[in-house]
Amino acid sequence: MAGRDPRHGTAAILRWLPVVLVLILLAAAGASYRFELGPRWLGTGPDPADDPAAVAPPVGLALPTPVEPAEVAAALGSASASDDRGLDVRRLQRLIRPLLDDPDLGPRVRAAVTTLDDPTTVYRSGRGPAIPASTLKLLTGTAVLATLGPEHVFTTTVRSGPGNRIVLVGGGDPLLASEPVEPGDTAAYPASADMLTLARATAEALRERGTRRVRLAYDDTLFTGPAVSPRWPETYLPGVVTPISSLWVDQGRSPTGSGRVADPSAAAAEEFARALGRFRIRVLGEPRPRRADPDAETLAGVESAPLAAIVERMVSLSDNEAAEVLLRHVGLAVRGEGSFTAGVRAARATLADLGVPFAGARWYDGSGLSRENRLTSETLLETLRVAADPDRPELRAVLTGLPVAGFTGSLAVRFEDAVPRGRGLVRAKTGTLTGVSSLAGLVTDRHGQLLLFVLMADRVAVTDTLAARDALDRMAAALATCRCAA
């Protein structure tokens, strides 16, 4: 068979060569335009990446001459939150007095309003201390942040013991969970440490040692004193609050979803034993309480969310269990003892050093569950002022945790039909016990001035509970409509 004439191949190349060259030139031009290769390589013209405003528009495109936009709203000027013109007390009295006379509030009502910058200009109605209920959590949150700092974390560890024993050691993490947060679960804030993650890390450490069978003990001795406040009614357990412990999961709530467990430390150890089983580590016998050797090797550990995030959640959701645990950490840090008594004494001393007054105060727990607690409006106002101090940014989580009226936390379903004017403008900590309703927080008035306010009613008839709550909401919303600057 005759070979192919090479001239045919040469002729084909010559025919297609111009087409190929044109395609190459078009591709190069497109790449140069797309990636601005000319200005980058040749240094001609402004670089759109660095100076887009200097790039000329395409030929034929006419752009309008830019003009200075008009103001959307007038500047706040002297009525801003930084102003210290004070309050027009008479105007406030005309606004609030009729609302204070609402019979649903009962015979004893306390109200106090002041500006953020001038503590001397205060409107008051009613004097003397009252039952604060959960507004007391503002004191707990401020004290623990001042003591430990917003980045502090609490660590739950597993330490080695004699023989094949391991010890689960509670570090006082108030939000330690049984399971990790599901991906995309935005409602689970902050992301918490969990037993499953701790069990996985522990199992890996044990397998490296060749250990697959262990005896489990647990150490919850970080906190001391009674687990239940003697100042709480007996009816609070087991449904309202968990016995306070440095070791629990899911805040001691029952896995059935109803009530609390009687022994949260033992329940946490049992949960950890089950979690170890999922990673093929067999736990022999029942977990037993045992103090860990402080010098023993740490096999694994998990850290809590930062303290600032825990305080935000505690304030927003009015988390009783978290508040009691945080109070004990203040006691540990200041007095070396994690108990109700040490926590209160330490927190009170810490806040007093920050300028918070305590005349007439009686303080027994971190959550405000005790009906024997008493605080004045001034104590709550000054706690809010301290937390808002620009020179104390470590305390800011107390304010950022305040529920927003009609939107978040314990105010999410309030300020709806009856008092919509306060929605988004009032941020306040709620307080509710049988016969007690209170609000303490911040509101922006019509001048744009930031006000601090405290409202407390502690002799409310049980049948008027919801009506009294609405009455306080109306007062807070009225402040949002006030032109209160003097």
C-alpha positions, 0 to 999 in steps of 0.5 A: 500500500502506497504511503500518504503524500506528506504534502497533503498534511502540510497543505491542511496545516496551512489552511487551518493555521489562520483560523487557529491564530485568530482563535488564540488572539480572541482568547487572549483578548478575552482573558486580558479583558476578564482578568485586567492583564493589560493594566497588571502586566503593562502598568497602563491605567488604574487597577480596578481591584485597587482603584475602581473609582478611577476606571473610566466607563465604557465608551458610549456610557453616560453616567449622571453626576453624583450628588450629595444625598439629603439626610434621612433624619435629623441628627439627634444633637443634644438629645443623644444618649451621651447628653446629660441634660437629665430627666424632666421628672414632672413630665415623667410623672404625668406619663407614668403616674396613671399607669402606676395606679392600675389596680392589677399591680396591687398595693405595692409598686416600685418604679425608678427611671434615670438617664444612663449618664447622670445618676442624680436625675432619677424619677422614683415612685415608691421607696424601700426594697421589694422582691426582685424575682429574676431581675436579680440575675443581673447582679449575678451576671455582672459579678461573675463577669467582673470576677472571671472575665468574659473569655473564661471557660469551665472544663469537664475532665476525665482523670486516671485512677488506681488500676483500671479506674477513671474519674469523671470530674465536674468543672461546674459547666452550667450548660454541659450537654449529653449530645453535641449540637446538631449542625445548623441548629441556630437555636442552640446558642451557645454551642455547649460542651457535651458528654459524647465528645468527651467519651470519644476523646476518653475512649481514644486515650484508653485504646492507646493504653490497650484498655477497653474495660474500666470502672467509672467514678465521678467527682462533684466536689468542686461545689460545697454546701447544700445543693438546694437553698433553704430559702426556696419553697419545698415545692420547687423540687423536682419540677422548678429547679435542679439540685445545684451541682458542679457535674450534670448534663442538660442541667439535670433535666430528666431524659423523659422530658418531665421534671428534674433528676434527684441526683444530677451528678450520678445521672451525668456519670451514667450518661457518660458510661453509656457514651463510652459504650458507644465507643466500645469501652465497657464500664464495669459495675455502677459509677460511684462517687470518688474524689479524683487525685489532683495530680492524676493524669488527665485523659480527656477534657471538654471546654464550655462556651466562653463565659460571656455567651453563658451570661447572655443566655442566662439573662435572655432565657432567665436560666435559673440553673445557670445563674446558681452555678455562676454564683458558686463560681464567684464564691470559688474565685473570691472566697475559695468556696462554691456555696450559696453563702460564699457566692452571695457574699463574694458577689455582693463585695464585688459589686459594692467595689464597682459602686453598686449600693446595697442599702436595705438588700437581702440576698440569698441566691443567684437566680432570684427564686427565693421569695426572701430576696429584697432589692431596691430600685437603686441597686438594680439601676446601678448594676445596669449602669455599671454593666453599661460603663464603656470603661468596663467592656468585660461586663457588656454581655449583661446588656447584650443578653437583655431580651428585646421586647417582642423578639427575643428571650423571655420577652419574645411573646410580650409587647404584642397586641396591647403595647406594640409601641415598645417592641424593639425599643425596650430591652429588659430582664423579666422577673416573675414569681407568684404574686411578683412581676418586675422589669429592669432594663433599657429603653430609648425615648423619642429624643433618642435618649437612653433610659434605665428603668426598674419596675417592681410589683410584689403584692399582685393577686394570683388572678391578676398575674398576666394583667400585672405583667401587661401593666408593666409592659405598658409602662415600659412602652410609654417610656419609649414614647416619652420626650423625657429630656429636661 
